[in-house]
Structures are given as structure tokens and as C-alpha cells.
Amino acid sequence: MKSTALQSPSLAQHFDAPAGFTAMFGWACGYSADAAFMDMALERYTRQTRAQRAWDGRAWLGLMLDPGNPMVSIVDAPGLVHCRIEEGVRRPFNLLHAKVALLGFVHESDPGRWLLRLLVSTGNWTRQTMEESLDLAWRLDLGSEALDSGLAEDRLAVADVAAAWRMMEWLRPLFDCRLLERGGGGRLGVAAKARSTFEGWLKDCVDKAPDVRPRFFDNRQESLLSQLPGQITAHARAVRRNYLAMGAGFFESTSEPQGAFPAVPLAIRTALRNKELLTQNAEVDIYVNAANCQAMATISEAHRKSETITIRPAHIPEAVYGANAVRSLHAKFLFGANYREGNPLCRSPWVYLGSGNLTAQGFTLAAAPGVGNLEAGVVFAPPDLPWHAADAAKQGLPAIGYLLPIGWDREIESSGELRPGEGFPDRPDASVACPVPWLEWQPGADGGLLVEAAGSVPAPTRYEVIDPFGEACPRRGAGFLWPGDRPREVTIRWEVGDGSERQGLVPVVDELGRVAGTPLPELSLEAARWQLAEFPSPPVSEDEPSSDPPSAVDEGGAPGPGSGSGATGGYAIRDMMGLVESLAERQVQVAASDWPAWCARVEQTLYQAGKDPAVEAFVRMGINPLQPLHAPPFRPDYAESADSPEGRDYEAMLGRVEQAWGVVGLEPFGSTR
């Protein structure tokens, strides 16, 4: 188990899959997000480009946001499912403001080994966070071996992950997560299996969480302020410190009594003094965004002097951002330590970072409808670091100003140097759950039908599907007639209780269970063999550069017709036998943990190869070339028959392919008539 905190990588880089591991599934929550950031994060998480993820059509990450944030489309960030808040639900918080991600990874060669990553961010999941703001993140990587470790560090890490998952589980019923819970075949089933496996790891953490206080905490029951002294005592010792730094990108609005010092920073100082975690005459600094600091800009000179608190502009560390960088403070943090004359190191340090601004809604209130936001953060003890950069090289450690946006070379000497800026925006709901979370595509001769998932509960609200011209699609039986090729997502429109109309986007799922998938190119049998041989690596989409597949050359060096320019008779039999044999040889080696993904790959690949001339030749001959794949010797032990779930899924998949190829009911390959 390895834990790292307050590092310099950008927020998106914290999504990188660790060496030796591949992505499984993840959950994230936050106040806001945008497609630009989420697409970058998903590319790092999955190691797949946007085009590959769009072509694959698999969900990798579930996202829950404050409903004031517009929907992040899966078309703009392939692999992301933005689960929107349920219509009319009573929210147990004012704003969803906690910024937390839990990511799962599985070992490349040992499926029994996994790794969970917990990210706690002060910034939103947006490009602006990476490019324009000063923000902080805390990261914890927890390996499966830590569950049975007796090490104090591992026990604490398990408790942290368990605490974060409890908060996520508490949130989920408020959001429409049906698309991620849908089983079945194809890529939908693969994603559902991955999510279930990932959540099983998290449940193991909850079940084995030791009776220790986690560093991660949230304000569902108590405010962050009421928990802060206990967090410091548990993780950084009960020691009086003589220095406290506080920083935030937002403070109380200017509705405070004229000239008064904002109440929350004073309440934090008082709470720490009362619990003997801060000396009475401690030096206190508050770091602000000078151009947008609300009531901090209206403090009278008398109040500034009486409180003996220094206001400073946020420090932008040159070592991180380069010379002359311009960044606005958005991070929410507290830092306490002891300073001793002549000692270059901060002693007994502790750090809080999280989502809670230094406001009542963010820090001194518990989450409650219309009152307190949902906030989350961590308190931890960093090493004794140098106070100043000049001492960093001598100590072999980074200075505290490299890790936090604090420094002592500048001071705001009068309120005239500050601007209150704008208050916290009042955002109406921009995205709520649609009556249906997705629609399924049924191709037709001219266009196709968009229908609700078979076996799902019918939408409780009548809705319309809007075509590309802004008109309602005509109903045809159980679906809506769509003009033209399959769309990746569609707009639906419905009426809410007050008589007004809402609109929202829902993805379209194709016959292979791909969510908002881009069109699949046709494959020759030879290309299909190549695509199956590369499993479990992702297939390369038609928009991606790739190596040419092995040419269809026989052992004597003569070119064969494998790419299918009219394969007939013996050529068709040879090409098909080659595909079936290579498929069977590969699949008997597939681990049970990879079986759902393998079945999805086989179905998609054979679906793409369905128009190869060799397939057409077998149809003309009245032979089903896929029949041998039903035989037990062509299947792994755990999927030999329909007696196992893996066997049933496999046979159902083969049946769908046979239907698509038009070979159902034909003579088995190799039979004598």
C-alpha cells in the first residue's frame, strides 16, 4: 500500500493507471465537471483514446454532480455515465459540493490482485481547475494485500477507503444509476460486471475496516468544524501550534455587519484554541484570491487590527507552475504547525484539504436540505518540511510553499487592495434524470426504432423523442421511428408536474450493448482473427492508426482470399476453419474473470465480419460454420455447458451471432447429409 499527498501532478494525471494494472471501474462525485476534463481523465484511466472508447461503447466511470451542473454527455466524454439526480427527490443537502473519486484497477496478469485509489480534490472536475486555478488533491492507493495486513498504515488506509465508499453509497440512491446496473450481454453486461467486481472490493474494505478514525471525513452528520479538532488529535497529535494558515476560494458574502471580520475563520481559530491545538497568541494568516474574496474585502481597519490576523494573497509556487504564472485561488485548506526561531523545519504539522469553503454552508453546518452543503475532506500529518525554499535543498525536502499556496513575502495591508467579486451563484437545476436512462436501437429497412429496454419498468412519465429537425418522432408500436442511421444519443422531452416541459439527452444502446458507440466498420475474417488475437487489449477503431493484420498467405507463400473478395468453396471453408480454430484456441485460455469481456469481444468481432464473402458462401451451402463452437472441447472448463452462468452467457451470445449471420437452423459444420 502506498499513500501520497499533495503532489504536483495535475488533477487529470491522478487518474493514471499504475504500472502493471488496468482500469476496472470507478465512481466520482462533485459540484461540477466538464467534458474536456473528463475525457482527459478517462484517457489516462483506461489508456484508450477518445475514438477507441467511443467505438468500444463501454461505461468506465459513473459521475454524480450537483444538479445545477449541465449534463456531461457520453458522446463528448466516451466511457462516462453522468447519473443525474432523480426528479423531485428531497435532497439531504443544499449543494452537492464534495469532490471525491474512487477508482478501481485490476492486475494485468493476476485477476486476484486489485488496487483502489481514493482522490479527494479541492477543485472541480473541469479544465479550468487544471489550467487557471490553484487547487489541491490528496491521493491514496490501496492494494488488495493491505486488507490482511497488520500494519498501522494499511489499517488506516482501509478505513479511509471504507469511509469514502460509505458516503458514495449514501449518495447513490438519490441519482439515476440504472444504466450502470443493467446486466445482459455485450458491453452493457461487461460494464455491469466490472462495476459489481469493483464494488465488491469496496465492500471488503467496509467489512474489514478497523476501529480507527479515518483521515477522510464528511459532514453528513456533523459539520467539518465540529470534527476538525478530533481529526487533528487522531492524526497529528494533540499539540499546541503557534502558526495557523487558512485559505479558500470563497468566503462569506458581504451581507456580514459592515466591516465585521467573517465569522468562520474566527470560529476555526476559537475551536482550535479551546481544544488546546493552537496557542492563544498564535500567528494566523488567511490566504485569499485578492480579486474575488467576498466579505474579506470589506473588513474595517479596526477589525483587522483587533483580530491580529494577517491577510495575504495566495502564493503561486514557481517550481510547480513556472515563472509569472497567473492562477486564482480555489483550494480550501488549513495548515497548522510550530515555528521555532533558528529551526528550518515546521514541527508537528497538520493539513486539512477538501471541498468545504470557509463559509457556514461549507464548514460550520452539517449537510441539510437547503442549509448545509455536502462536503468532504481529509486531515493528515505531512513530514516536518522546510518553511522556506532556501532551506529545501539542504534538507532534501520540498518547502511547504511548494505544496501549499502559502508564502510570507507579501501582505494585504488595506482592504483597498481587495475586491469582493461575485457572490456564490444561484444555479437552477440544469440536469435531472430523464424518464428513461437510455433507449435501445432496432435497425430497420429505412432508419430504425428507438425502444425502451426489454424487461425494464416502463417510464412513469410520457415522453417524446425529438428528431434531428426538432420534431417529435412518430410512435411505432413500442418504440419511436427514427429517420436515418442510428444516433449515439437523442433528446427526449417530457412534461413535469407544474405543466412545464423538460428536455434531456439519453444515450442509445446498439445491438451489441454498446452505449453511444460509433459505427462499426466491416471486417474480413482475417481481420477478425487479428482482433480476437489481441484480446484483452482494446480493439483499434477505424479512426486510429494500426498495424496491418497478417496477410492471408498460405504456407507455400501464395496469397489467399482471406480478406474476402469472393471467397467460395474450398477457400471459404479454409478461411472459416482458420477463424473458428484460432477463436477456440484463444478462448479456452481466457480466465473466468475476463469471460464477460471475451464474450462481448467475440460477439462484436463476428458481428463485424458477418458480411465477409465466406459467411455468405456458407449460407448458400446451407451450413452453420459456428456450430463447432458450441462443443465442450472448444470452451473453457467453467463454460462447458449451460449449467454455469458463464456457459449460458456464451451460448446466448453465439445464438445472437448465428441469428445475425443468418445461419440458425442450418446443417452443422462438418456433418454428413
Residue pairs with C-beta under 8 A, 6 or more apart in sequence:
1 141
1 142
1 143
1 145
1 146
1 149
1 151
1 153
1 154
1 157
2 141
2 143
3 139
3 140
3 141
3 153
3 157
4 139
4 140
4 141
5 138
5 139
5 351
5 380
5 382
6 136
6 137
6 138
6 351
6 353
6 382
6 403
6 404
7 137
7 139
8 319
8 320
8 402
10 130
11 37
11 41
11 121
11 123
11 125
11 129
11 130
11 135
11 137
12 37
12 40
12 41
12 44
12 130
13 44
14 117
14 119
14 137
14 139
15 41
15 42
15 44
15 45
15 101
15 103
15 119
16 44
16 45
17 23
17 44
17 45
17 46
17 47
17 105
18 105
18 115
18 141
20 107
20 108
20 109
21 105
21 106
21 107
21 108
21 114
21 115
22 47
22 105
22 106
22 108
22 536
23 45
23 46
23 47
23 60
23 103
23 104
23 105
24 104
24 105
24 106
24 114
24 194
24 197
24 198
25 60
25 61
25 62
25 104
25 191
25 194
25 195
25 197
25 198
26 45
26 60
26 61
26 62
26 101
26 102
26 103
26 104
26 198
27 61
27 62
27 63
27 64
27 101
27 102
27 168
28 61
28 62
28 63
28 64
28 100
28 101
28 102
28 119
28 125
29 63
29 64
29 65
29 96
29 98
29 99
29 100
29 101
29 168
29 171
30 63
30 64
30 65
30 66
30 96
30 98
30 99
30 100
30 121
30 124
30 125
31 65
31 66
31 69
31 95
31 96
31 97
31 99
31 124
31 355
32 65
32 66
32 68
32 69
32 124
32 125
32 126
33 63
33 65
33 69
33 72
33 82
33 124
33 125
33 126
34 72
34 125
34 126
34 127
34 128
35 72
35 73
35 76
35 77
36 126
36 127
37 125
37 126
37 127
37 129
37 130
38 61
38 63
38 72
38 77
38 80
38 125
39 50
39 76
39 77
39 78
39 80
40 127
41 61
41 125
42 48
42 53
42 60
42 61
42 77
42 78
42 79
42 80
43 49
43 50
43 53
45 60
45 61
45 103
46 53
46 60
46 79
46 538
48 56
48 79
48 538
49 544
50 78
51 518
51 541
51 543
51 544
52 538
52 539
52 540
52 541
52 544
53 60
53 78
53 79
54 75
54 78
54 488
54 516
54 517
54 518
54 541
55 517
55 518
55 520
55 539
55 541
55 542
55 543
56 78
56 79
56 187
56 514
56 517
56 538
56 539
56 541
57 78
57 187
57 510
57 512
57 513
57 514
57 515
57 516
57 517
57 518
58 79
58 187
58 190
58 191
58 514
58 515
59 74
59 79
59 80
59 81
59 179
59 180
59 187
59 188
59 191
59 195
59 515
60 79
60 80
60 191
61 79
61 80
61 81
62 81
62 83
62 177
62 180
62 195
63 72
63 80
63 81
63 82
63 83
63 125
64 83
64 85
64 96
64 171
64 172
64 174
64 175
65 72
65 82
65 96
65 431
66 95
66 96
66 97
66 427
67 84
67 85
67 96
67 429
67 430
67 431
67 432
68 95
68 427
68 428
68 429
68 430
69 427
69 430
69 431
70 430
70 431
71 82
71 84
71 430
71 431
71 504
71 505
72 80
72 82
73 82
73 489
73 505
74 80
74 81
74 82
74 488
74 489
74 507
74 515
74 516
75 488
75 489
75 507
75 516
78 516
81 179
81 180
81 515
82 431
83 172
83 175
83 176
83 177
83 179
83 180
83 433
84 175
84 176
84 431
84 432
84 433
84 434
84 504
85 91
85 174
85 175
85 176
85 429
85 431
85 432
85 433
86 174
86 175
86 176
86 432
86 433
87 432
87 433
87 496
88 497
89 174
90 369
91 174
91 369
92 174
92 220
92 367
92 368
92 369
92 374
93 367
93 368
93 369
93 372
93 373
93 374
94 361
94 367
94 368
94 369
94 370
94 371
94 372
94 373
95 361
95 373
95 374
96 171
96 373
96 374
97 355
97 356
97 362
97 373
97 374
97 375
98 167
98 218
98 354
98 355
98 374
98 375
98 376
99 120
99 121
99 122
99 123
99 124
99 125
99 354
99 355
99 376
100 118
100 119
100 120
100 121
100 164
100 167
100 168
100 376
101 117
101 118
101 119
101 121
102 116
102 117
102 118
102 119
102 161
102 164
102 165
102 168
102 202
103 116
103 117
103 119
104 114
104 115
104 116
104 117
104 194
104 197
104 198
104 201
105 114
105 115
105 116
105 117
106 113
106 114
106 115
106 197
106 593
107 113
107 114
107 115
111 591
111 593
111 594
112 144
113 143
113 144
113 145
114 143
114 144
114 201
115 141
115 142
115 143
115 144
116 141
116 142
116 161
116 201
116 202
116 205
117 139
117 140
117 141
117 142
118 139
118 140
118 142
118 160
118 161
118 164
118 216
119 137
119 138
119 139
120 137
120 138
120 139
120 164
120 216
120 353
120 354
120 376
120 377
120 378
121 129
121 135
121 136
121 137
121 138
121 355
122 135
122 136
122 137
122 330
122 331
122 332
122 333
122 353
122 354
122 355
123 129
123 133
123 135
123 136
123 137
123 330
123 331
129 135
129 330
132 327
132 328
133 249
133 327
133 328
133 329
133 330
133 331
134 314
134 316
134 327
134 328
134 329
134 330
134 331
134 405
135 330
135 331
136 331
136 333
136 353
136 404
137 353
138 353
138 378
138 380
140 157
140 160
140 161
142 154
142 157
142 158
142 160
142 161
142 205
144 201
146 154
146 157
146 158
147 158
147 204
147 205
147 208
149 155
155 210
155 212
156 212
156 214
156 215
158 205
158 208
158 209
158 210
159 209
159 210
159 212
159 213
159 214
160 214
160 215
160 216
160 378
161 202
161 205
162 202
162 205
162 206
162 209
162 214
163 209
163 214
163 216
163 217
163 218
164 216
164 376
165 202
165 203
165 205
165 206
166 206
167 218
167 220
167 376
170 220
171 374
175 433
176 433
176 434
176 437
178 437
178 456
179 188
179 437
179 438
179 507
179 515
180 191
180 192
180 195
181 192
181 195
182 188
182 192
182 453
183 189
183 192
183 193
184 192
184 513
185 513
185 599
185 600
185 603
185 649
185 652
185 653
185 656
186 511
186 512
186 513
186 514
186 600
186 603
186 604
187 512
187 513
187 514
187 515
187 517
187 600
187 604
188 509
188 513
188 515
189 513
189 596
189 600
189 649
190 513
190 596
190 597
190 600
191 515
193 596
197 593
213 230
213 231
213 234
213 235
215 231
215 235
215 378
215 379
215 380
216 376
216 377
216 378
217 224
217 227
217 231
217 376
217 377
217 378
217 379
218 367
218 374
218 375
218 376
218 377
219 227
219 356
219 365
219 366
219 367
219 372
219 373
219 374
219 375
219 376
220 366
220 367
220 374
221 366
222 366
223 363
223 364
223 365
223 366
223 372
224 354
224 356
224 362
224 363
224 364
224 375
224 377
225 264
225 267
225 268
225 271
225 363
225 364
228 268
228 271
228 272
228 334
228 352
228 379
229 271
229 272
229 274
229 275
229 277
231 352
231 379
232 238
232 272
232 277
232 336
232 350
232 379
233 275
233 277
235 350
235 379
235 380
235 381
236 336
236 348
236 349
236 350
236 379
236 380
236 381
237 348
237 381
238 275
238 276
238 277
239 277
239 338
239 348
240 276
240 277
240 278
240 279
240 338
241 277
241 278
241 279
241 282
241 336
241 337
241 338
241 348
241 350
242 278
242 279
242 281
242 282
242 283
242 338
242 339
243 282
243 283
243 284
243 336
243 337
243 338
243 339
243 346
244 268
244 269
244 272
244 278
244 282
244 283
244 284
244 285
244 334
244 335
244 336
245 284
245 285
245 286
245 287
245 333
245 334
245 335
245 336
245 404
245 406
246 265
246 268
246 284
246 285
246 286
246 287
246 333
246 334
246 358
247 286
247 287
247 288
247 314
247 329
247 331
247 332
247 333
247 334
247 404
247 405
247 406
248 288
248 329
248 331
248 332
248 333
248 357
248 358
248 359
249 289
249 292
249 328
249 329
249 330
249 331
249 332
249 357
250 294
250 357
250 358
250 359
250 362
250 424
251 262
251 264
251 265
251 288
251 293
251 294
251 295
251 296
251 357
251 358
251 359
252 262
252 263
252 264
252 294
252 295
252 358
252 359
252 360
253 294
253 295
253 423
253 424
254 294
254 295
254 297
254 298
254 420
254 423
255 295
256 262
256 263
256 295
256 298
258 298
258 300
259 298
259 299
259 300
259 302
259 303
260 295
260 299
260 300
260 303
261 299
261 303
261 304
261 307
261 309
262 294
262 295
262 296
262 299
262 358
263 360
263 364
264 358
264 359
264 360
264 363
264 364
265 284
265 286
265 309
265 358
266 307
267 364
268 334
268 358
268 363
269 278
269 282
269 284
269 309
272 278
272 336
273 279
273 280
273 282
277 336
278 336
283 310
283 339
284 308
284 309
284 310
285 309
285 310
285 311
285 312
285 406
285 408
286 296
286 309
286 310
286 311
286 312
287 312
287 313
287 314
287 315
287 329
287 405
287 406
288 296
288 311
288 312
288 313
288 314
288 329
288 412
288 418
289 313
289 314
289 328
289 329
289 330
289 421
290 313
290 412
290 417
290 418
290 419
291 328
291 419
291 421
292 328
292 419
292 420
292 421
292 422
293 418
293 419
293 420
293 421
294 420
294 421
294 423
295 420
296 311
296 418
296 420
297 415
297 418
297 419
297 420
297 421
298 415
298 420
299 311
299 415
300 415
301 414
301 415
304 311
304 415
310 411
311 411
311 412
311 418
312 406
312 407
312 408
312 410
312 411
312 412
313 410
313 412
314 327
314 328
314 329
314 405
314 406
315 401
315 405
315 406
315 407
315 409
315 410
316 325
316 326
316 327
316 405
317 401
317 402
317 405
318 325
319 389
319 398
319 402
320 402
321 327
329 405
331 353
331 405
332 353
332 354
332 355
332 356
332 357
332 358
332 362
332 377
333 351
333 352
333 353
333 404
333 405
334 351
334 352
334 353
335 349
335 350
335 351
335 352
335 400
335 404
335 406
336 348
336 349
336 350
337 346
337 347
337 348
337 349
337 350
337 400
338 346
338 347
338 348
339 346
339 347
339 387
340 347
344 386
344 387
344 388
344 391
344 394
344 395
345 384
345 385
345 386
345 387
345 391
345 395
346 384
346 385
346 386
346 387
346 400
347 384
348 381
348 384
349 381
349 382
349 383
349 384
349 385
349 400
350 379
350 380
350 381
350 382
351 379
351 380
351 381
351 382
351 404
352 377
352 378
352 379
353 377
353 378
354 375
354 376
354 377
354 378
355 362
355 373
355 375
355 376
355 377
356 362
356 363
356 373
356 375
356 376
356 377
357 363
359 424
360 372
361 371
361 372
361 373
362 373
362 375
363 375
365 371
365 372
365 373
366 372
367 373
367 374
367 375
382 403
383 397
385 395
385 397
385 398
385 399
385 400
385 403
386 392
386 394
386 395
386 397
386 398
386 399
386 400
387 399
387 400
388 399
388 401
389 399
389 401
389 402
391 399
392 398
392 399
392 402
400 406
401 407
412 418
431 504
432 502
432 504
433 504
434 463
434 492
434 494
434 504
434 505
434 506
435 459
435 460
435 461
435 462
435 463
435 492
435 494
436 452
436 459
436 463
436 492
436 506
437 506
438 453
438 506
438 507
438 508
438 509
438 515
439 450
439 451
439 452
439 465
439 479
439 480
439 490
439 506
439 507
439 508
439 509
440 450
440 451
440 452
440 453
440 454
440 508
440 509
440 510
441 448
441 449
441 450
441 486
441 508
441 509
441 510
441 511
442 448
442 449
442 450
442 451
442 479
442 511
443 486
443 511
446 483
447 481
447 482
447 483
447 484
447 485
448 481
448 482
448 486
449 476
449 477
449 478
449 479
449 480
449 481
449 482
450 465
450 473
450 479
450 480
450 482
450 490
450 508
451 478
451 479
451 480
452 458
452 459
452 478
452 479
453 509
461 494
461 495
462 494
462 495
463 492
463 493
463 494
464 472
464 473
464 480
464 492
464 493
464 494
465 472
465 473
465 480
465 482
465 490
465 491
465 492
466 472
466 473
466 490
466 491
466 492
466 493
466 503
467 473
467 482
467 483
468 483
468 484
468 487
472 493
473 480
473 481
473 482
473 483
474 480
474 481
475 481
482 490
485 519
486 508
486 510
486 519
487 508
488 507
488 508
488 516
488 517
488 518
489 505
489 506
489 507
489 508
489 516
490 505
490 506
490 508
491 503
491 504
491 505
492 503
492 504
492 505
492 506
493 501
493 502
493 503
494 501
494 502
495 501
495 502
496 502
507 515
507 516
508 516
509 515
509 516
510 517
511 607
511 656
511 660
512 520
512 600
512 603
512 604
512 607
513 600
514 604
518 541
518 543
520 604
520 607
520 608
521 542
521 608
522 608
522 609
522 611
522 612
523 531
523 605
523 608
523 609
523 612
524 562
524 563
524 564
524 609
524 612
525 562
525 564
525 575
525 576
525 578
525 579
525 609
525 612
525 614
525 615
526 549
526 550
526 551
526 552
526 562
526 563
526 564
526 575
527 549
527 563
527 609
528 579
528 605
528 606
528 608
528 609
528 612
529 549
529 578
529 579
529 582
529 583
530 549
530 550
531 539
531 601
531 605
531 608
532 582
532 583
532 586
532 601
532 602
532 605
533 582
533 586
535 586
535 590
535 594
535 597
535 598
535 601
536 594
536 597
536 598
539 601
539 604
539 605
540 546
551 559
551 562
552 559
552 560
552 561
552 562
552 563
552 575
553 559
553 560
554 560
560 571
560 574
560 575
561 567
561 571
561 575
561 613
562 575
562 578
564 575
564 612
564 613
564 614
565 613
566 613
567 575
567 612
567 613
567 614
567 617
568 613
568 617
569 617
571 614
572 613
572 614
572 617
572 618
572 621
575 612
575 614
576 614
576 615
576 618
576 625
576 669
579 609
580 625
580 626
580 628
580 629
580 634
580 669
583 602
583 629
584 628
584 629
584 633
584 634
584 635
587 598
587 602
587 634
587 635
587 636
588 634
588 635
588 636
589 636
590 598
590 636
592 636
592 638
592 646
595 636
595 638
595 639
595 646
595 649
595 650
596 649
599 649
599 650
599 653
600 653
602 653
602 657
603 653
603 656
603 657
606 626
606 657
606 660
606 661
607 657
607 660
609 615
610 657
610 660
610 661
615 625
615 661
615 663
618 624
618 625
618 663
618 666
618 669
619 661
619 662
619 663
619 666
622 666
622 667
623 663
623 666
623 667
623 668
623 669
624 658
624 663
624 664
624 665
624 666
624 667
624 668
624 669
625 663
625 669
626 654
626 657
626 658
626 661
626 663
626 669
627 668
627 669
627 670
628 634
628 668
628 669
628 670
629 635
629 654
630 651
630 654
632 640
632 641
635 647
635 650
636 646
638 644
638 646
638 647
639 646
639 647
639 649
639 650
640 647
641 647
642 648
642 651
655 664
658 664
667 673
